[in-house]
Amino acid sequence: MLDDDEYPESPPYHEERDDDDEEEMADEEEEEDPEVVQKECLELFSQRDFIMESNILNVLKRYLQAGGAPSTVVELLSENFTAIAGMVNVTANWLIQTGVPQSTVTNLVEQHMTEMVVKHFDPKKADSIFNSDGNMPEWLPEMIQQPTWRVLFYKLAEQYPDCLFLNFTIKMISDAGFQGEITSVSTACHQIEVFSRVLKTSVATFLEGGEESLEKHLPEFTKMVCHGEHTYLYSQLLMHVASEESRGGANMRRLCQELHKAAMSKGLEVTPITVALIHANEYPRACQALSSMLSRRALNPADVTVLHKIYSEGDGPPVALIRVPEFLELLIDALYNPSSKIGPEHKTKYIYLLAYSVSVVETLRRGKGRRLNKEELKTTTQAIEKTHSLLANYKSSSDLIAEVATLFTSIKFPVVAMGILHWVDLTVSEPNFFKLNTDHTPLHLVLVDEVVSNHPLLHQRALDLLIRLFEDSYNDLDVLVRLELKKMLLDRMLHLLHKGCVIPVVSFITKCVDNTDMSLVRHFVTELLDMIAPPYTVEFVQLLLPLIENKAVTDTLRTSGGKDPVSEFISHCQANFVNQT
């Protein structure tokens, strides 16, 4: 595995062979030329520190059986013994005796060994471990139990995907229960057993960890699944089957959609696979129209007309066909993007398809086919029509104030809330929006508050919008106006926190303390302490307590008597979370 001049210490291992193997080995040795055998063995004995090699006993036995002289062996092994491993151990012990922590010394040795292995690794020599005797080294199972060496194997497997030894080791690591660590190792994509085990573990992690786990691990998971067409198809097929189960099916369907979205963002053409999995091929006209728009990532009035005709006549194809997230986003953008222009003759078709896809409930009955529940289709269509009409004709905030009640009523429909949030995002992101705005709190952000109040699933989207606005520089505005604007945005975040989006909001504030005017942070802390009361979760205290204890933030908020909200919060945390912060 290493160059000839590098031989790290390895524990010896003995081959276990049955009687038949020993007889065959003996027969082979009888046929070999003793002089040739001696020459091969002497070349090995002449290598540096060969006495430390794991196969020393086998080579020695072979040499002696070929009539080699023991004195020659002793002389060669002695002359070429430099005790590299022994000197490393001695040096390490000296460092420990001088006061260096043992963990630090261990990390130094392991890091250097890792660098040397990566530098000198030879896949052909590694594969020869199996080619020479066909058995697994005894040191390998023990080695893969150590996190440091597992990471080394992952790194090598990425560099040498065709190495048999590394592929075998990756499978051993998976079999040993560490499959959760190898989601980003491309080698796992070539072994169906390993890939299936890693896929199962990753999916279970997503389902148990929720939104936070999805955001953290999705990039690695996408990299593994999108390694090739075969891995993507295999993964989507398994997850699609699981998504049809009544228990947990919705979560699996969400994961399938996130994976599809991530693959599309990488520039991969996965639309045919997505369309095939929802059985769209059974409806050729609808399939062709939908595939055309998804592939181009743009709506086409002709294709929309085809889909509208199919779904407005009778029961139509399954609603899942037009419930593809990318298609819904295209429809929402077409209807709620201020710069979008839809012909009057096509507007109702766009609205109908969007309303149909989000409101019609489809159930399968054994032996009786599909059953469609269209009770909410009419009201959803009307809500989309009203809001689209109001926002499409928007000129100024005063135009909408008279229609606030209509907007608030329509916002209760999730699809309308998504559309309004999209419209607000595009409108307030205009360079001069806040420069021309005269209201303390623009109506647009009041609508965001209403979305937050009604739709917990849109909290993260709303927070992302508020964060982008808060982080903008607004150099064209006066300093005081800029501070008031950001204070207003913090109030919107506090409303978001009040509605349940606690950890994401507090996490953002704690991360931006160093780059934010301290008066703004102080305003946030003051308002937050007025809103909250015990009991608190450990995670909340771990996030907020360092911010509250920061004297630069809260020193002016404290009183000498210790009866202020800051001191009371700190005292409560110290009394109840002594060993947890």
TAUR-V564199 format. One record per pair of residues at least 24 apart in sequence whose ideal C-beta (glycine too) atoms are under 8 Angstrom apart, sorted by sequence separation. I is the first residue (numbers start at 1). J is the second residue. If there is no record, write none. Layout:
# TAUR-V564199
I_J ; I_J
This chain:
# TAUR-V564199
167_191 ; 170_194 ; 174_198 ; 235_259 ; 236_260 ; 271_295 ; 286_310 ; 386_410 ; 424_448 ; 545_569 ; 37_62 ; 38_63 ; 41_66 ; 144_169 ; 161_186 ; 180_205 ; 285_310 ; 355_380 ; 545_570 ; 37_63 ; 42_68 ; 51_77 ; 161_187 ; 198_224 ; 199_225 ; 269_295 ; 328_354 ; 331_357 ; 355_381 ; 383_409 ; 384_410 ; 466_492 ; 521_547 ; 41_68 ; 45_72 ; 50_77 ; 154_181 ; 158_185 ; 232_259 ; 283_310 ; 383_410 ; 420_447 ; 421_448 ; 466_493 ; 38_66 ; 45_73 ; 144_172 ; 150_178 ; 154_182 ; 157_185 ; 158_186 ; 525_553 ; 545_573 ; 37_66 ; 38_67 ; 51_80 ; 140_169 ; 144_173 ; 157_186 ; 158_187 ; 161_190 ; 195_224 ; 297_326 ; 328_357 ; 352_381 ; 355_384 ; 384_413 ; 387_416 ; 391_420 ; 525_554 ; 38_68 ; 42_72 ; 46_76 ; 50_80 ; 51_81 ; 154_184 ; 157_187 ; 294_324 ; 327_357 ; 328_358 ; 351_381 ; 354_384 ; 383_413 ; 421_451 ; 463_493 ; 466_496 ; 490_520 ; 494_524 ; 35_66 ; 37_68 ; 45_76 ; 49_80 ; 141_172 ; 145_176 ; 150_181 ; 154_185 ; 232_263 ; 286_317 ; 290_321 ; 299_330 ; 322_353 ; 384_415 ; 388_419 ; 420_451 ; 486_517 ; 493_524 ; 497_528 ; 522_553 ; 526_557 ; 34_66 ; 45_77 ; 48_80 ; 49_81 ; 136_168 ; 140_172 ; 144_176 ; 290_322 ; 294_326 ; 298_330 ; 299_331 ; 384_416 ; 387_419 ; 391_423 ; 521_553 ; 522_554 ; 525_557 ; 541_573 ; 545_577 ; 29_62 ; 34_67 ; 47_80 ; 49_82 ; 52_85 ; 264_297 ; 294_327 ; 297_330 ; 351_384 ; 380_413 ; 383_416 ; 387_420 ; 394_427 ; 463_496 ; 487_520 ; 490_523 ; 494_527 ; 498_531 ; 510_543 ; 32_66 ; 42_76 ; 46_80 ; 48_82 ; 49_83 ; 114_148 ; 118_152 ; 130_164 ; 144_178 ; 183_217 ; 225_259 ; 283_317 ; 287_321 ; 290_324 ; 293_327 ; 322_356 ; 323_357 ; 351_385 ; 379_413 ; 417_451 ; 462_496 ; 483_517 ; 486_520 ; 490_524 ; 494_528 ; 497_531 ; 506_540 ; 510_544 ; 513_547 ; 518_552 ; 522_556 ; 45_80 ; 49_84 ; 117_152 ; 121_156 ; 130_165 ; 141_176 ; 189_224 ; 282_317 ; 286_321 ; 299_334 ; 322_357 ; 323_358 ; 380_415 ; 384_419 ; 518_553 ; 522_557 ; 530_565 ; 29_65 ; 48_84 ; 49_85 ; 127_163 ; 129_165 ; 184_220 ; 188_224 ; 195_231 ; 199_235 ; 203_239 ; 226_262 ; 232_268 ; 411_447 ; 483_519 ; 487_523 ; 491_527 ; 503_539 ; 507_543 ; 510_546 ; 529_565 ; 536_572 ; 541_577 ; 545_581 ; 29_66 ; 114_151 ; 118_155 ; 123_160 ; 126_163 ; 127_164 ; 183_220 ; 222_259 ; 226_263 ; 236_273 ; 240_277 ; 280_317 ; 290_327 ; 293_330 ; 319_356 ; 348_385 ; 351_388 ; 417_454 ; 421_458 ; 428_465 ; 459_496 ; 483_520 ; 490_527 ; 494_531 ; 503_540 ; 506_543 ; 510_547 ; 513_550 ; 529_566 ; 536_573 ; 110_148 ; 114_152 ; 118_156 ; 121_159 ; 126_164 ; 127_165 ; 130_168 ; 183_221 ; 186_224 ; 189_227 ; 221_259 ; 225_263 ; 232_270 ; 236_274 ; 283_321 ; 319_357 ; 417_455 ; 463_501 ; 502_540 ; 506_544 ; 509_547 ; 534_572 ; 542_580 ; 117_156 ; 121_160 ; 123_162 ; 126_165 ; 184_223 ; 185_224 ; 189_228 ; 195_234 ; 199_238 ; 203_242 ; 279_318 ; 404_443 ; 411_450 ; 429_468 ; 462_501 ; 526_565 ; 538_577 ; 541_580 ; 542_581 ; 7_47 ; 123_163 ; 126_166 ; 183_223 ; 184_224 ; 218_258 ; 222_262 ; 226_266 ; 233_273 ; 237_277 ; 278_318 ; 312_352 ; 397_437 ; 407_447 ; 411_451 ; 418_458 ; 421_461 ; 425_465 ; 434_474 ; 459_499 ; 503_543 ; 513_553 ; 529_569 ; 541_581 ; 7_48 ; 13_54 ; 118_159 ; 183_224 ; 186_227 ; 207_248 ; 214_255 ; 222_263 ; 232_273 ; 236_277 ; 280_321 ; 305_346 ; 308_349 ; 311_352 ; 319_360 ; 347_388 ; 414_455 ; 417_458 ; 421_462 ; 424_465 ; 428_469 ; 435_476 ; 459_500 ; 460_501 ; 463_504 ; 467_508 ; 471_512 ; 506_547 ; 525_566 ; 536_577 ; 7_49 ; 10_52 ; 12_54 ; 123_165 ; 189_231 ; 226_268 ; 278_320 ; 279_321 ; 301_343 ; 304_346 ; 311_353 ; 320_362 ; 397_439 ; 401_443 ; 404_446 ; 408_450 ; 412_454 ; 435_477 ; 453_495 ; 459_501 ; 463_505 ; 534_576 ; 538_580 ; 4_47 ; 5_48 ; 7_50 ; 9_52 ; 10_53 ; 11_54 ; 14_57 ; 15_58 ; 123_166 ; 219_262 ; 278_321 ; 319_362 ; 400_443 ; 407_450 ; 411_454 ; 414_457 ; 418_461 ; 434_477 ; 445_488 ; 449_492 ; 452_495 ; 456_499 ; 538_581 ; 4_48 ; 10_54 ; 12_56 ; 207_251 ; 214_258 ; 218_262 ; 222_266 ; 305_349 ; 308_352 ; 318_362 ; 414_458 ; 421_465 ; 432_476 ; 440_484 ; 445_489 ; 448_492 ; 452_496 ; 456_500 ; 460_504 ; 7_52 ; 12_57 ; 206_251 ; 207_252 ; 301_346 ; 304_349 ; 308_353 ; 311_356 ; 397_442 ; 456_501 ; 459_504 ; 463_508 ; 7_53 ; 278_324 ; 304_350 ; 307_353 ; 397_443 ; 449_495 ; 453_499 ; 397_444 ; 441_488 ; 445_492 ; 452_499 ; 207_255 ; 440_488 ; 203_252 ; 206_255 ; 304_353 ; 335_384 ; 452_501 ; 274_324 ; 441_491 ; 299_350 ; 336_387 ; 434_485 ; 203_255 ; 318_370 ; 336_388 ; 319_372 ; 335_388 ; 338_391 ; 338_392 ; 315_370 ; 336_391 ; 338_394 ; 358_414 ; 359_415 ; 315_372 ; 358_415 ; 355_415 ; 354_415 ; 264_326 ; 260_324 ; 261_325 ; 260_325 ; 261_326 ; 260_326 ; 257_324 ; 257_325 ; 9_84 ; 58_133 ; 8_84 ; 9_85 ; 7_84 ; 8_85 ; 9_86 ; 55_132 ; 9_88 ; 54_137 ; 332_415 ; 336_419 ; 335_419 ; 336_420 ; 54_139 ; 337_422 ; 338_423 ; 332_418 ; 336_422 ; 337_423 ; 328_415 ; 332_419 ; 336_423 ; 339_426 ; 338_426 ; 333_422 ; 337_426 ; 338_427 ; 332_422 ; 8_113 ; 8_116 ; 8_117 ; 6_116 ; 2_116 ; 6_120 ; 2_117 ; 1_117 ; 3_120 ; 2_120 ; 15_133 ; 2_121 ; 3_122 ; 16_135 ; 1_121 ; 2_122 ; 15_135 ; 1_122 ; 2_125 ; 1_125 ; 13_137 ; 14_138 ; 1_126 ; 13_138 ; 13_139 ; 11_138 ; 1_129 ; 11_139 ; 10_139 ; 11_142 ; 1_165 ; 211_460
